[in-house]
Every structure is written in C-alpha cells, then in structure tokens.
Amino acid sequence: MNPRANLGSDIVANGRPYRRPERPAVVICVDGSEPGYIEKAIEAGLAPNLDRLMRTGTSTTAVSVIPSFTNPNNVSIITGRPPAVHGIAGNFFYDREAREEVMMNEVRFMRADTILAAFQAVGCRIAMVTAKDKLLTLLGRGLDFAKGTAIAFSSEKADQATKERNGIADVLSFIGLPLPSVYSAGLSEFVLAAGVKLLKRFRPDLMYLSTTDYVQHKAVPGSKAANDFYAMLDHYVGELDASGATLLITADHGMNDKHLPSGEPDVIYLQKLVDGWLGPGKARVILPITDPYVKHHGALGSFATIYLAASGDRAALIDRLSRLEGIDLVLSAEAACARFELPPDRIGDVVVISGRRKVLGTAPERHDLSGLTEPLRSHGGLTEQVVPLIANRKLEVPQGRTLRNFDVFDAALNLVP
C-alpha cells in the first residue's frame, strides 16, 4: 500500500500551495555558490554529474533576497517567502525597543512557518541537515520530533544530537564520519553525506540540505580548493540523483573578491565616516553579516543599515553616502523595504549597499581581520544576487517568470511534470 495514498492533494504553506511529492524531493542550498564555481569545475572535468544534470535536466539562474546573506536567504528558501513575511532580515539587527544589538538566530524572530513543518503536519517524512548550528533552530521551526517523522541536526553539533531534540541520536556512527571543524570544507561534506544516508535509511518525502561558504570565502572559482570542493559536491549529487529523487540545487548568495591589489580588504568604514560627519552617538551602523563565525569574512559584507538619532537629517546623510565611490545604492528604510521586501522594524533608517569590489565596515578597530588567511571574498549586495538553480528533471517554468531562490521547493514540487 502506498503510504502517501490517503494524504490528500495539496499542502499550503504561508499562502503558497505545494503538490505532494510522488517521489522524495531533495533541495540543496550550496552556500556562497557563485555560478562560476560549477562552470569552472565542469571545465576541469571534475563535476561530471553536475554537467550531466545541467544538460539533461534544468540549468538556469535564480535571484536571491537582499541582503544576500545566509540567514535571510535560507529562511526564505525554507518558508517560500521573502523577509517581509518571515521577519529574518539578516544575521544581526538592532532591537530599538530593547536598545541592544541582537543575533537573529532564535525562533522567536521568525514570523512564518516552514514548508517542512507544513508537510510533516499532514503525514510526510522530513529531514533537514544544516552545516552551522546557527540555522538549526530557524530551519527546524515547527518540526515535531516525538512523532518519529522528522530528523533535523547540524554538522557543527552532530555529536550532541538526541532523539528528543533532533529526531536522531548517535549521528556520527550513523553517518560514518568524524565531527568536522566548523572552519572546514568537511562541515559541508558532512551535510551531503548525511543526506545520502538519510535518503537511503530514513526515506524522507522532503529533505533540505544547507552547506557553509567557508571555501567560497577563501577560494576563487577554478582554484584547487574550489574545484576540490565542487568535485566532492558532485560525488554526492551523483548519489542523490541515482536514488530516483527529484533533486534541486541552488544557493543562498553568490560571492565576489572584495580586496585591493595588495590583498587587503577594500573597506568603507561607515561608522567612522558618519561619526566624523554627524558627531559621535548620532548614528549606529549595523552590519547584518555579523554572526558567531567571522574568521573567514571579518564581519565585512556589502550591506549595512544605519539607525539615526531622532534629530538626524536622513535626506542629507543619504545624499552624502550616495556620493561615495564604491557605493551602489543608498535608500531610505521605506524605499528599501518596498524594493527588497524587508520587514520595517528590523531595518534602520538608511540602507547602504556597496559594489562588487567593496565591503562595508564600522570602524577599523572593531573588526578582527586576523582570521583572513586569503584575500577577502564576501557578499551581501546586488552583485551577489544571481545564483544557480539546477534540477535533475526538466522544469516547466511559466514564460516570463523570474525564479527566486526561495521558489526552489515550488519548483521541486509544482514545476516538475
């Protein structure tokens, strides 16, 4: 008897309908995957499975949400909605009411349920593995591990997983790999290896796998480190494809060089600038890329938001910032929220986005750059918004539709004939 036969037809999550999968559906978010990484690995003959999928299935691009950072894009993918709906507008924000800077990695900041939880609620089996533990609580929101139909854990803390909190225990023995370092390509490989094991042993109806961009922050497309990573990815893509699952691959954001010819980061220090213009204490610069893992990017990205004192002249500040070399866009909060579908209460008075080669900082003394062992590569702006979207089956995309990376579950479930 087909266990899905009596489960009904459509499932609605955050106002979007999804067809029930006829076969397992697997979505991979390859963190920081600029399209050039895959292209270079294929050119080098190191990614035959990706090459085959791109020729026989679907190979296109999608547009990420802004800011093009990890948390807002992963949460958009897992909810199928932009930050204005789910509330996660970065890794970090300033809570005006509490008057403190806060990490947005707690479930209390989410304002939308996940697609995975909606499917579990109607009897589907769910698996989710993320590289960094910072995403686990957000992506696992609403999953009920007592039912035995959901498993969710991170590579970073796989050794601490329990049946009660994660739906699985003794993960290291189950996967057959040691606990990886958080600053390593192994953190992502653990995610993919877990996906293969879970697909074979747990047989989820839906599975989401999210890697880390440690390699992409350090290595350019076509370099040995990058090609080694994508050869590893290709191996697991081949195994997942061979299982018969519907497989879709996208990314949360791209990645670009953000350094001077000398190798030093090319930084505009906004807090230092506005303090000089307005005086100390008149403005607070927040960098939403900030998270517990800053060694490979130094908390330097291409998106910043500025909170002004009540007496601040916002129009004058926007005009002055817009004149800076290397700045792509400066917007009021209202304009930024309208254009990028952001939650107004999680954004400052001014939004600043730098160009392809520049990053934004606060002040030099606030950034520990000692962990930058390679010239800086980072993300956050408009120039890191185009990401790959690859499927192992032909997708029927309506003519004229622009795919977003958070359409990936819609594509896996609704656009596969």
KEBALUM-751887 format. One record per residue: x, y, z of N, C-alpha, C in turn; residue in one letter. Coordinates in steps of 0.1 Angstrom, whole numbers, padded with zeros to 4 digits, always signed. Example, Ala and Ser with C-alpha at 12.3 -4.5 7.8 and 13.67 -1.06 7.14 Angstrom:
+0132-0057+0078+0123-0045+0078+0132-0033+0078A +0128-0022+0071+0137-0011+0071+0129+0000+0079S 
This chain:
+0008-0012+0000+0000+0000+0000+0009+0013+0000M +0006+0022-0008+0013+0035-0009+0010+0043+0004N +0020+0046+0012+0017+0053+0025+0013+0067+0022P +0014+0073+0010+0010+0086+0007-0004+0087+0001R -0010+0075-0002-0022+0075-0010-0034+0082-0003A -0034+0083+0010-0046+0089+0017-0042+0102+0023N -0032+0108+0018-0027+0121+0024-0033+0133+0018L -0042+0132+0008-0048+0143+0001-0040+0148-0011G -0043+0160-0015-0037+0165-0028-0027+0176-0025S -0031+0188-0021-0022+0199-0020-0020+0203-0005D -0008+0209-0003-0004+0214+0010-0002+0229+0009I -0007+0237+0018-0005+0252+0017+0005+0256+0028V +0015+0263+0025+0025+0268+0035+0027+0283+0032A +0024+0291+0042+0025+0306+0040+0018+0311+0028N +0006+0306+0025-0002+0310+0014+0001+0305+0001G +0012+0296+0000+0016+0290-0013+0012+0276-0013R +0005+0271-0024+0002+0257-0025+0013+0248-0030P +0015+0236-0025+0025+0227-0030+0019+0214-0032Y +0023+0207-0043+0018+0194-0046+0026+0184-0037R +0019+0173-0033+0025+0163-0025+0035+0155-0034R +0047+0153-0029+0057+0146-0038+0054+0132-0041P +0055+0128-0054+0054+0114-0058+0066+0106-0055E +0077+0113-0054+0090+0106-0051+0097+0116-0041R +0107+0112-0034+0114+0121-0025+0119+0133-0032P +0118+0145-0026+0122+0157-0031+0134+0162-0023A +0145+0165-0029+0157+0169-0021+0161+0183-0026V +0163+0192-0018+0167+0206-0021+0181+0208-0014V +0191+0212-0022+0204+0216-0016+0206+0230-0018I +0210+0237-0007+0215+0251-0008+0230+0251-0006C +0237+0254-0017+0252+0254-0016+0256+0268-0013V +0259+0270-0001+0262+0284+0005+0273+0291-0003D +0270+0303-0008+0280+0311-0014+0284+0307-0028G +0275+0299-0035+0279+0293-0048+0276+0302-0059S +0285+0311-0062+0286+0318-0074+0285+0309-0086E +0277+0311-0097+0276+0301-0108+0289+0297-0114P +0299+0306-0113+0312+0303-0119+0319+0292-0113G +0317+0289-0100+0323+0277-0094+0320+0264-0101Y +0307+0262-0104+0303+0250-0110+0308+0249-0124I +0307+0261-0131+0312+0261-0145+0327+0258-0146E +0335+0263-0137+0349+0260-0137+0352+0245-0134K +0345+0240-0124+0347+0226-0121+0343+0217-0132A +0333+0220-0139+0329+0212-0151+0340+0213-0162I +0345+0225-0164+0356+0227-0174+0368+0219-0171E +0371+0217-0158+0382+0210-0154+0379+0195-0154A +0367+0191-0157+0364+0176-0158+0362+0170-0144G +0359+0178-0134+0358+0174-0121+0343+0172-0116L +0334+0176-0124+0320+0176-0120+0311+0169-0130A +0313+0157-0134+0305+0150-0144+0291+0149-0141P +0287+0147-0129+0273+0146-0125+0265+0159-0127N +0271+0170-0122+0265+0183-0124+0264+0186-0139L +0275+0183-0146+0275+0185-0161+0263+0178-0167D +0261+0165-0164+0250+0157-0169+0237+0163-0165R +0235+0167-0153+0222+0172-0148+0219+0185-0155L +0229+0193-0157+0227+0206-0164+0223+0205-0179M +0228+0194-0185+0224+0191-0199+0211+0184-0200R +0208+0175-0192+0196+0166-0193+0184+0171-0185T +0187+0178-0174+0176+0183-0166+0174+0198-0168G +0176+0206-0158+0174+0221-0159+0186+0228-0154T +0190+0238-0161+0201+0246-0157+0198+0261-0160S +0195+0268-0149+0192+0282-0151+0197+0290-0139T +0193+0302-0137+0197+0310-0125+0185+0315-0118T +0187+0319-0106+0176+0325-0098+0182+0337-0091A +0173+0345-0085+0177+0357-0078+0175+0356-0063V +0185+0359-0055+0184+0357-0041+0177+0370-0035S +0174+0369-0022+0169+0381-0015+0180+0390-0011V +0177+0402-0009+0186+0412-0003+0182+0415+0011I +0192+0415+0020+0206+0413+0018+0210+0399+0014P +0220+0398+0006+0224+0385+0001+0233+0378+0011S +0227+0375+0023+0234+0368+0034+0227+0355+0036F +0234+0347+0045+0229+0333+0048+0216+0332+0054T +0214+0339+0066+0201+0337+0073+0189+0341+0065N +0188+0353+0060+0176+0357+0053+0173+0348+0041P +0183+0343+0034+0180+0335+0022+0177+0321+0026N +0183+0315+0036+0179+0301+0040+0165+0301+0045N +0162+0312+0053+0148+0312+0059+0138+0315+0047V +0142+0323+0038+0133+0325+0026+0131+0312+0019S +0141+0304+0017+0140+0291+0010+0131+0282+0017I +0133+0281+0030+0125+0271+0038+0111+0275+0041I +0108+0288+0039+0094+0293+0040+0087+0296+0027T +0095+0297+0016+0090+0301+0003+0086+0316+0003G +0090+0324+0012+0086+0338+0012+0098+0347+0015R +0096+0360+0012+0107+0370+0014+0108+0374+0028P +0118+0382+0032+0119+0386+0046+0108+0394+0052P +0101+0402+0043+0089+0409+0048+0079+0400+0054A +0078+0388+0050+0069+0378+0056+0074+0371+0068V +0087+0365+0066+0092+0357+0077+0100+0365+0088H +0104+0377+0085+0110+0386+0095+0125+0385+0097G +0132+0376+0090+0146+0375+0092+0153+0383+0081I +0158+0395+0085+0164+0404+0075+0179+0404+0075A +0185+0395+0082+0199+0395+0083+0203+0385+0094G +0216+0384+0097+0221+0376+0108+0220+0383+0121N +0218+0397+0120+0221+0405+0132+0213+0418+0130F +0207+0424+0140+0199+0436+0139+0200+0444+0152F +0195+0456+0152+0194+0464+0164+0179+0465+0168Y +0177+0460+0180+0163+0460+0186+0161+0473+0192D +0153+0482+0186+0151+0495+0191+0144+0495+0205R +0135+0486+0207+0128+0486+0220+0137+0482+0231E +0145+0471+0228+0154+0466+0239+0167+0475+0239A +0169+0483+0229+0181+0491+0228+0194+0482+0229R +0194+0472+0221+0206+0463+0220+0207+0456+0207E +0219+0453+0203+0222+0446+0191+0220+0431+0193E +0213+0424+0184+0208+0411+0187+0210+0402+0175V +0215+0389+0178+0216+0379+0168+0201+0374+0165M +0199+0373+0152+0185+0369+0147+0185+0354+0144M +0190+0346+0154+0191+0331+0152+0182+0323+0161N +0172+0331+0167+0163+0324+0176+0149+0323+0170E +0142+0313+0172+0129+0310+0166+0119+0321+0169V +0121+0329+0180+0111+0339+0183+0111+0351+0173R +0122+0351+0165+0122+0362+0155+0115+0358+0142F +0112+0346+0140+0105+0341+0128+0090+0344+0129M +0085+0348+0117+0070+0352+0117+0063+0343+0107R +0069+0333+0102+0063+0324+0093+0067+0309+0096A +0058+0300+0093+0061+0286+0095+0069+0281+0083D +0075+0269+0084+0083+0264+0073+0075+0254+0065T +0080+0253+0053+0074+0243+0043+0075+0229+0049I +0087+0226+0055+0089+0213+0061+0079+0210+0072L +0076+0219+0081+0067+0217+0092+0052+0215+0086A +0049+0222+0076+0036+0221+0069+0034+0207+0064A +0045+0201+0058+0044+0188+0052+0044+0177+0063F +0051+0179+0073+0051+0169+0084+0037+0169+0090Q +0030+0180+0091+0017+0181+0098+0007+0173+0091A +0009+0170+0078-0001+0161+0071+0005+0147+0068V +0015+0143+0075+0019+0130+0075+0032+0126+0067G +0039+0137+0062+0051+0134+0054+0063+0133+0063C +0073+0126+0058+0085+0124+0065+0095+0135+0061R +0102+0141+0071+0110+0153+0068+0124+0150+0073I +0134+0155+0065+0148+0155+0070+0154+0169+0067A +0162+0174+0076+0169+0187+0073+0183+0186+0080M +0193+0189+0073+0206+0190+0078+0213+0203+0074V +0218+0211+0084+0225+0223+0081+0239+0222+0086T +0248+0229+0080+0262+0229+0084+0264+0236+0097A +0260+0248+0098+0262+0256+0110+0250+0255+0120K +0253+0254+0132+0242+0252+0142+0233+0265+0143D +0238+0277+0139+0231+0289+0140+0218+0289+0132K +0217+0280+0122+0205+0279+0114+0195+0269+0118L +0200+0260+0127+0192+0248+0130+0178+0252+0136L +0178+0261+0146+0166+0265+0153+0156+0271+0143T +0161+0280+0134+0152+0286+0124+0147+0277+0114L +0155+0269+0108+0151+0260+0098+0142+0248+0103L +0144+0245+0116+0137+0234+0122+0124+0238+0129G +0121+0251+0128+0109+0256+0135+0096+0247+0131R +0089+0243+0142+0077+0237+0140+0077+0222+0138G +0089+0216+0137+0090+0201+0135+0088+0194+0148L +0080+0183+0148+0077+0176+0160+0085+0163+0159D +0095+0162+0168+0104+0150+0168+0098+0138+0175F +0088+0141+0183+0082+0130+0190+0074+0120+0181A +0070+0125+0169+0062+0117+0160+0071+0106+0153K +0084+0108+0153+0093+0099+0146+0093+0101+0131G +0087+0112+0126+0087+0115+0112+0095+0127+0108T +0104+0132+0117+0113+0143+0114+0126+0141+0120A +0137+0145+0112+0150+0145+0117+0157+0158+0113I +0163+0165+0122+0170+0178+0119+0182+0179+0128A +0194+0182+0122+0205+0184+0131+0216+0192+0122F +0226+0197+0129+0237+0204+0122+0249+0196+0122S +0258+0198+0112+0271+0192+0112+0279+0196+0124S +0278+0209+0127+0287+0215+0137+0285+0208+0151E +0273+0205+0154+0270+0198+0167+0263+0185+0165K +0267+0177+0155+0261+0164+0152+0264+0155+0164A +0275+0157+0171+0278+0148+0182+0268+0150+0194D +0261+0161+0194+0252+0164+0205+0237+0161+0202Q +0234+0156+0190+0221+0153+0186+0214+0142+0195A +0201+0144+0198+0194+0134+0206+0180+0132+0199T +0174+0121+0202+0161+0117+0196+0151+0128+0200K +0152+0133+0212+0142+0143+0217+0143+0156+0210E +0155+0161+0208+0157+0174+0202+0159+0174+0187R +0163+0162+0182+0167+0162+0167+0161+0151+0160N +0154+0142+0167+0148+0130+0160+0158+0119+0157G +0170+0120+0161+0181+0110+0158+0192+0112+0169I +0198+0101+0172+0209+0101+0182+0221+0094+0175A +0233+0095+0181+0245+0088+0176+0247+0091+0161D +0246+0103+0158+0247+0107+0144+0261+0104+0138V +0272+0105+0145+0285+0102+0139+0286+0088+0135L +0281+0079+0143+0281+0065+0138+0272+0062+0126S +0260+0069+0126+0251+0068+0115+0257+0073+0102F +0264+0084+0102+0270+0089+0090+0283+0082+0087I +0290+0078+0097+0303+0072+0095+0315+0082+0092G +0313+0094+0097+0324+0104+0096+0326+0110+0109L +0339+0115+0112+0341+0122+0124+0335+0136+0124P +0334+0142+0136+0328+0155+0137+0338+0165+0130L +0333+0173+0120+0342+0182+0113+0344+0195+0120P +0355+0202+0117+0358+0215+0122+0348+0225+0115S +0343+0235+0123+0334+0245+0118+0340+0253+0107V +0353+0254+0107+0360+0262+0096+0367+0252+0087Y +0359+0245+0079+0365+0235+0070+0355+0231+0059S +0360+0226+0048+0351+0220+0038+0344+0208+0043A +0350+0201+0053+0343+0189+0059+0330+0192+0065G +0327+0204+0069+0314+0207+0075+0303+0206+0065L +0306+0210+0053+0296+0208+0042+0296+0194+0037S +0307+0187+0036+0307+0173+0032+0298+0165+0041E +0299+0168+0054+0291+0160+0064+0276+0162+0061F +0272+0174+0057+0258+0176+0054+0254+0167+0042V +0262+0167+0032+0259+0159+0020+0259+0144+0022L +0269+0140+0030+0270+0125+0033+0258+0121+0042A +0253+0130+0051+0241+0128+0059+0229+0127+0050A +0228+0135+0040+0217+0135+0031+0216+0122+0024G +0227+0116+0019+0227+0103+0012+0222+0092+0022V +0228+0092+0034+0224+0082+0043+0209+0083+0047K +0205+0095+0050+0191+0097+0054+0181+0093+0042L +0185+0096+0030+0176+0092+0019+0175+0077+0018L +0186+0070+0020+0185+0055+0020+0179+0049+0031K +0181+0054+0043+0177+0047+0056+0164+0053+0061R +0162+0066+0061+0150+0072+0067+0139+0074+0056F +0143+0076+0044+0133+0078+0033+0124+0089+0035R +0129+0101+0036+0121+0113+0038+0113+0116+0025P +0101+0123+0026+0094+0128+0015+0100+0141+0010D +0105+0149+0020+0111+0162+0017+0124+0162+0025L +0135+0167+0019+0148+0169+0026+0154+0182+0021M +0159+0189+0031+0167+0202+0028+0181+0200+0034Y +0191+0203+0026+0205+0203+0030+0211+0216+0027L +0217+0222+0037+0223+0235+0036+0238+0235+0041S +0247+0239+0032+0261+0238+0034+0266+0251+0040T +0279+0253+0041+0286+0265+0046+0295+0270+0035T +0297+0284+0035+0305+0290+0025+0320+0293+0029D +0325+0284+0038+0339+0286+0042+0349+0286+0030Y +0347+0276+0021+0356+0275+0010+0354+0287+0000V +0341+0291-0002+0339+0302-0012+0344+0315-0007Q +0345+0317+0006+0350+0329+0012+0365+0330+0009H +0372+0319+0007+0386+0319+0006+0391+0316-0008K +0383+0309-0016+0389+0304-0029+0380+0309-0041A +0387+0313-0051+0380+0318-0063+0376+0306-0072V +0366+0308-0081+0362+0297-0090+0374+0293-0098P +0376+0280-0099+0386+0274-0107+0399+0271-0099G +0400+0276-0087+0412+0273-0079+0411+0259-0074S +0423+0254-0069+0423+0240-0065+0413+0237-0053K +0413+0246-0044+0404+0244-0032+0390+0244-0037A +0386+0254-0046+0372+0254-0050+0369+0242-0059A +0378+0238-0068+0375+0226-0076+0374+0214-0068N +0383+0212-0057+0382+0201-0048+0368+0200-0042D +0363+0212-0037+0350+0213-0031+0339+0208-0040F +0339+0213-0052+0328+0210-0062+0330+0196-0067Y +0342+0190-0067+0343+0176-0071+0336+0168-0060A +0338+0172-0047+0332+0165-0036+0317+0166-0037M +0312+0178-0039+0298+0180-0041+0292+0172-0052L +0299+0171-0063+0295+0164-0075+0293+0149-0072D +0302+0143-0063+0301+0129-0059+0288+0127-0052H +0284+0135-0043+0272+0133-0035+0259+0136-0044Y +0261+0146-0053+0250+0149-0062+0247+0136-0071V +0257+0129-0075+0255+0117-0082+0248+0107-0075G +0251+0105-0062+0245+0095-0053+0230+0099-0051E +0227+0112-0048+0214+0116-0046+0205+0114-0059L +0211+0118-0070+0204+0116-0083+0201+0102-0085D +0210+0093-0083+0209+0079-0086+0197+0072-0077A +0194+0079-0066+0183+0073-0058+0169+0074-0064S +0168+0082-0074+0155+0084-0080+0147+0096-0075G +0153+0104-0066+0147+0115-0060+0147+0127-0070A +0137+0136-0068+0138+0149-0075+0148+0157-0068T +0158+0162-0075+0169+0169-0068+0170+0183-0074L +0170+0193-0066+0172+0207-0070+0183+0213-0062L +0192+0221-0068+0203+0227-0062+0203+0242-0065I +0204+0250-0054+0205+0264-0056+0215+0270-0046T +0215+0283-0043+0224+0289-0034+0217+0300-0026A +0223+0304-0015+0217+0315-0007+0222+0328-0012D +0234+0328-0018+0240+0341-0023+0252+0337-0031H +0257+0347-0039+0270+0345-0046+0282+0349-0038G +0293+0352-0044+0305+0356-0037+0314+0364-0047M +0321+0374-0042+0330+0382-0051+0342+0386-0043N +0353+0388-0051+0365+0394-0045+0362+0408-0039D +0367+0411-0027+0364+0424-0021+0377+0429-0015K +0387+0429-0024+0400+0433-0018+0408+0442-0028H +0418+0449-0023+0427+0457-0031+0438+0448-0038L +0445+0454-0048+0456+0446-0054+0466+0441-0044P +0467+0448-0033+0477+0443-0023+0472+0431-0015S +0459+0428-0017+0453+0417-0009+0446+0422+0003G +0447+0434+0007+0440+0440+0018+0425+0442+0015E +0416+0440+0025+0402+0442+0022+0399+0456+0018P +0390+0458+0008+0387+0471+0003+0374+0476+0010D +0376+0483+0021+0365+0486+0031+0362+0501+0031V +0349+0503+0032+0344+0517+0035+0339+0516+0050I +0345+0522+0059+0342+0521+0073+0331+0532+0076Y +0319+0528+0076+0307+0537+0077+0306+0544+0091L +0308+0536+0101+0306+0543+0115+0317+0554+0116Q +0329+0551+0112+0339+0562+0113+0335+0574+0105K +0330+0572+0093+0326+0583+0084+0314+0591+0090L +0304+0584+0094+0292+0591+0099+0295+0598+0113V +0303+0592+0121+0307+0599+0133+0315+0612+0130D +0323+0611+0120+0330+0623+0116+0321+0634+0110G +0311+0629+0103+0301+0639+0097+0291+0645+0107W +0286+0636+0115+0274+0639+0124+0278+0641+0139L +0290+0636+0142+0294+0636+0156+0291+0622+0163G +0299+0618+0173+0297+0605+0179+0283+0604+0186P +0277+0592+0185+0264+0589+0191+0252+0594+0184G +0254+0599+0172+0243+0604+0164+0237+0593+0154K +0245+0583+0152+0241+0572+0143+0247+0559+0147A +0240+0548+0145+0246+0535+0148+0246+0526+0135R +0257+0522+0131+0258+0513+0119+0257+0499+0123V +0249+0491+0116+0247+0477+0119+0251+0469+0106I +0259+0459+0108+0263+0450+0097+0256+0437+0099L +0246+0434+0091+0238+0422+0093+0245+0409+0089P +0257+0410+0083+0265+0398+0081+0271+0392+0094I +0271+0400+0104+0277+0396+0117+0271+0383+0123T +0279+0374+0126+0274+0361+0132+0285+0355+0141D +0284+0344+0147+0294+0338+0155+0306+0333+0147P +0306+0333+0134+0316+0327+0126+0323+0338+0117Y +0331+0346+0122+0336+0358+0114+0350+0356+0109V +0357+0345+0113+0371+0344+0109+0374+0345+0094K +0364+0340+0086+0367+0340+0071+0361+0352+0064H +0354+0361+0071+0350+0373+0065+0351+0386+0074H +0355+0384+0086+0358+0396+0094+0346+0405+0097G +0334+0399+0095+0321+0407+0096+0321+0418+0086A +0327+0416+0074+0327+0426+0064+0318+0421+0052L +0308+0428+0049+0299+0424+0037+0295+0437+0030G +0286+0435+0020+0283+0446+0011+0269+0452+0014S +0263+0450+0026+0251+0455+0030+0252+0460+0045F +0247+0473+0047+0247+0478+0060+0234+0486+0062A +0230+0488+0075+0219+0497+0078+0222+0506+0089T +0217+0518+0088+0221+0529+0098+0209+0534+0105I +0210+0534+0119+0200+0539+0127+0203+0553+0132Y +0195+0563+0129+0198+0577+0132+0191+0581+0145L +0197+0590+0152+0191+0597+0163+0179+0605+0158A +0169+0608+0167+0157+0615+0162+0160+0628+0155A +0171+0634+0159+0174+0647+0153+0182+0646+0140S +0185+0634+0135+0193+0632+0123+0186+0636+0110G +0194+0642+0101+0189+0646+0088+0191+0635+0078D +0181+0626+0077+0182+0614+0069+0185+0617+0054R +0178+0627+0048+0180+0630+0034+0194+0635+0031A +0199+0643+0040+0213+0648+0038+0223+0637+0039A +0221+0627+0049+0230+0616+0050+0229+0607+0038L +0217+0604+0033+0216+0596+0021+0223+0602+0009I +0222+0615+0008+0228+0622-0003+0244+0621-0002D +0249+0623+0010+0263+0623+0012+0269+0609+0010R +0262+0599+0015+0266+0585+0013+0266+0581-0002L +0256+0586-0009+0254+0582-0023+0266+0587-0032S +0273+0597-0027+0284+0603-0034+0297+0595-0033R +0297+0586-0023+0310+0578-0021+0313+0568-0032L +0325+0568-0036+0330+0558-0046+0328+0544-0040E +0323+0535-0048+0321+0521-0044+0308+0518-0038G +0299+0528-0037+0286+0526-0032+0276+0524-0043I +0269+0513-0043+0259+0510-0054+0246+0517-0052D +0241+0517-0039+0228+0522-0036+0227+0526-0022L +0220+0538-0020+0216+0542-0006+0201+0545-0006V +0194+0539+0003+0179+0541+0003+0174+0544+0017L +0163+0551+0017+0156+0552+0030+0150+0538+0034S +0147+0537+0046+0141+0524+0051+0129+0520+0043A +0120+0530+0041+0108+0528+0033+0110+0523+0019E +0120+0530+0012+0123+0526-0001+0129+0512-0002A +0138+0509+0008+0145+0496+0008+0135+0485+0011A +0126+0487+0020+0116+0477+0024+0107+0474+0012C +0103+0485+0004+0094+0483-0007+0102+0475-0018A +0114+0479-0021+0121+0473-0032+0126+0459-0029R +0130+0456-0017+0136+0443-0013+0127+0434-0004F +0115+0439-0002+0106+0431+0006+0112+0428+0020E +0115+0438+0027+0121+0437+0041+0111+0441+0051L +0113+0436+0064+0105+0440+0075+0109+0453+0081P +0100+0463+0081+0104+0477+0085+0110+0477+0099P +0106+0469+0108+0111+0470+0122+0124+0463+0124D +0129+0457+0114+0142+0450+0115+0153+0457+0107R +0150+0469+0102+0158+0477+0093+0160+0491+0099I +0172+0497+0098+0175+0510+0102+0168+0521+0094G +0172+0533+0096+0166+0544+0089+0172+0545+0074D +0184+0540+0073+0191+0541+0060+0197+0528+0056V +0196+0523+0044+0202+0511+0039+0213+0515+0029V +0225+0509+0031+0236+0512+0022+0241+0498+0016V +0243+0498+0003+0248+0486-0004+0260+0490-0012I +0271+0483-0010+0283+0486-0017+0284+0478-0030S +0294+0481-0039+0295+0475-0052+0303+0462-0051G +0306+0457-0063+0311+0443-0065+0324+0441-0057R +0333+0452-0057+0346+0450-0051+0348+0456-0037R +0337+0462-0031+0338+0469-0019+0330+0462-0008K +0335+0463+0005+0327+0459+0016+0325+0470+0026V +0316+0469+0035+0312+0479+0044+0316+0474+0058L +0322+0483+0066+0326+0480+0080+0321+0491+0089G +0324+0490+0102+0320+0500+0111+0332+0509+0113T +0342+0505+0121+0354+0513+0123+0366+0502+0123A +0378+0506+0119+0388+0496+0118+0391+0488+0131P +0390+0495+0142+0393+0488+0155+0383+0478+0159E +0371+0478+0152+0360+0469+0156+0360+0456+0148R +0369+0455+0139+0370+0443+0130+0383+0435+0132H +0381+0423+0137+0393+0414+0138+0395+0407+0125D +0406+0411+0118+0408+0405+0104+0420+0395+0105L +0423+0391+0117+0434+0381+0118+0431+0368+0112S +0419+0364+0111+0415+0351+0105+0415+0351+0090G +0417+0363+0084+0417+0363+0069+0431+0358+0064L +0432+0346+0061+0444+0340+0056+0445+0341+0041T +0434+0345+0034+0434+0347+0020+0428+0361+0017E +0430+0367+0005+0424+0380+0002+0408+0378+0003P +0402+0388+0009+0388+0387+0013+0379+0385+0001L +0370+0376+0002+0358+0374-0007+0346+0375+0002R +0336+0382-0002+0324+0383+0006+0311+0386-0003S +0301+0390+0004+0288+0391-0003+0278+0400+0005H +0266+0401+0001+0256+0409+0007+0249+0419-0002G +0255+0422-0013+0249+0432-0022+0242+0427-0034G +0239+0436-0043+0232+0433-0055+0240+0424-0064L +0254+0426-0064+0262+0418-0073+0264+0404-0068T +0259+0400-0057+0259+0386-0053+0245+0380-0053E +0236+0385-0061+0222+0381-0060+0219+0370-0070Q +0227+0368-0080+0224+0358-0090+0230+0345-0086V +0222+0334-0085+0227+0321-0080+0222+0310-0090V +0229+0299-0090+0224+0288-0098+0211+0282-0094P +0204+0276-0103+0193+0268-0100+0193+0256-0110L +0196+0244-0104+0198+0232-0112+0189+0221-0107I +0183+0214-0117+0174+0203-0113+0178+0191-0122A +0175+0179-0116+0178+0167-0123+0166+0163-0132N +0156+0171-0133+0145+0169-0142+0142+0182-0149R +0135+0181-0160+0130+0193-0167+0120+0200-0159K +0121+0213-0157+0111+0221-0150+0102+0228-0161L +0090+0229-0158+0080+0237-0166+0078+0250-0160E +0087+0260-0163+0086+0273-0158+0078+0282-0167V +0067+0288-0162+0059+0297-0170+0067+0308-0177P +0064+0311-0189+0071+0321-0197+0070+0334-0190Q +0081+0341-0189+0082+0354-0183+0084+0354-0168G +0083+0342-0161+0085+0342-0147+0100+0343-0143R +0103+0352-0134+0117+0352-0128+0117+0344-0116T +0126+0334-0116+0127+0325-0104+0135+0331-0093L +0130+0330-0081+0138+0334-0069+0144+0321-0063R +0154+0323-0056+0160+0311-0049+0150+0305-0039N +0141+0313-0034+0131+0308-0025+0119+0301-0032F +0119+0300-0045+0110+0293-0053+0114+0278-0055D +0125+0274-0048+0131+0261-0052+0122+0250-0047V +0114+0251-0036+0105+0240-0032+0093+0240-0042F +0089+0252-0046+0078+0253-0056+0082+0246-0068D +0095+0248-0073+0100+0242-0085+0100+0227-0083A +0105+0222-0072+0107+0208-0069+0093+0200-0069A +0083+0207-0064+0070+0200-0062+0060+0204-0072L +0060+0216-0078+0050+0221-0087+0054+0222-0101N +0067+0224-0104+0071+0226-0117+0077+0214-0124L +0078+0203-0117+0082+0190-0123+0070+0183-0129V +0070+0180-0142+0058+0174-0148+0056+0160-0142P 
